[in-house]
Each structure stands twice: as C-alpha cells, then as structure tokens.
Amino acid sequence: MNPEDVLQVAIRAYWHEGPEVSVNAVCQRAGVSKPSLYREFGSEDGLTAAALKQYADMILSQLRGLLSSELSFADKLEAIITFASEDPRNEHGCLFVKMRAARLHLGPKTQAKLAEIEATAVELYARFFRESRKRGEWLANFSPDFAAQYLHAQIGLAVSQRALGTETAIVRPLLECALSVLRKP
C-alpha cells in the first residue's frame, strides 16, 4: 500500500474514532507493517501530523474558496452555518476539533501542526471580517480578530455536537443563535 492510501486509512480512523486509535489498528486496516509505517512517517506522531495536514489542506481549501467568493457576508455566514451543522461529512465531527481536544496526548509534530492550522483558520476568518467591514456588510462592534476567534470556537462546538450524535435540527438553531451576535451592528 502506498503512503497516500495509508494516510487515507489513518484519516478515516482518527476522524471517525478519535486520535486515540492505535498505530497497530491503522497498520492492520491499511495492510502494512508497523516498521514500514515508521519508515515512511518516522513515528506515530509523524503519521498523525501527516494525516492532520492532509485533512486540513482539504478543509482549508474549501474555506478559502468560500471566504474569497463573491457571496455577501450574510451568504458566507449562512454557508458556514450550513457546513458546520448539516454537511454529512461532519456527521463524525471534525478531525481537527477532535485532535485539538486531545492536544495534550499528541506528539510535538502534531501539536505544532494543530497550532499552524488553527492560526491559518483564524486568520482566514479575521480577513473575512475585515473585508466585510470594508465593504460595509459587517458593522458589529467587535474587532475582526475577536470575531474570528469567536466564529472558530462556535464552529468547533457545532461539529463537536454533531460528533456526539446531536441532531442537525438542534445543532443548526444553536449555531444560528450563537452567531447572531456577529450579524448585529
């Protein structure tokens, strides 16, 4: 099995079951030996960091596309709410959010990757708020940096609820309520 296939197996395992999935389980599912996995990724931490990076590249690419689109502020916020509360891919939550919750149990490479991803996401949100303010679409009295941190936290809570099995019919109105403060001038 090639390294990309191993990463896909690891991503699914970590995403659906949490970052506590053992390397032995990943090896068994991927059909590779532990020594060959270590040769490719260096360590369990190397595998976890690589899986997180690949997952984040996909999610951050989608986020960049949405936030740089021609949609209005309200439509972008609506798309974020829909993604976090209804997208079937979030049925098992978010790999990033799960790993962030387990941060203290992860290796230094994975912790560094988590910090990098979080900083990137928060900066994308802050840029979204700054640009929306420049266009006169966002008039709230929050700083863009505060709004970005708040949005990031609320999205994390919503996808965590999804991972716990909370129905979309509950998650969506909760997220809409939480984000309503960002819509007010």
Secondary structure by P-SEA (a helix, b strand, c coil): ccaaaaaaaaaaaaaaccccccaaaaaaaacccaaaaaaacccaaaaaaaaaaaaaaaaaaaaaaaaaccccaaaaaaaaaaaaccccccccccaaaaaaaacccccaaaaaaaaaaaaaaaaaaaaaaaaaaaaccccccccaaaaaaaaaaaaaaaaaaaaacccaaaaaaaaaaaacccccc
